[in-house]
Amino acid sequence: MITLLKKFRGDENGAVTVDFVVLTAAIVVLGLAVGQSISAGAVELADKQEQSLTDRPLGTDW
């Protein structure tokens, strides 16, 4: 049993897969954070545009 545990601890098969899983997770989290930031800015810009268009008087005399 001890020999099996030592062999398991020394085995490096799959280590690259773990690295890529961690790297992919970090990229996904970073992408979500950037998306959230852009989304908040886009909503704020749309609200400002809406207010600007709402405040503009409409003329009916052509």
Contacts in CASP RR format, 6 or more apart in sequence:
PFRMAT RR
TARGET T0000
AUTHOR 0000-0000-0000
METHOD contacts of the structure
MODEL  1
MITLLKKFRGDENGAVTVDFVVLTAAIVVLGLAVGQSISAGAVELADKQE
QSLTDRPLGTDW
END
